Amino acid sequence: MPFFQLSETDTGFPPAHFADEQGMIAVGGDLSVERLLNAYQSGIYFWFSPMDFIKWCRLTPV
């Protein structure tokens, strides 16, 4: 399943029902306060490692 590529300027997220079986929903974006608040309010959390895209996952089942 393809993932959504997040914009650097729009801090929104795709609807949670687009997450795959492991909860992965999007990649990219940034770790701005506004994006983190939007993510956490939607039950979405980030996974990041150096030299890699930021990965966004929904940890609760849809």
Buried (B, 14 or more C-beta within 10 A) or exposed (E): EEBBEBEEEEBEBBEBEBBEEEBBBBBBBBEEEEBBEBBEEBBBBBEEEEEEBBBBBBEEEE
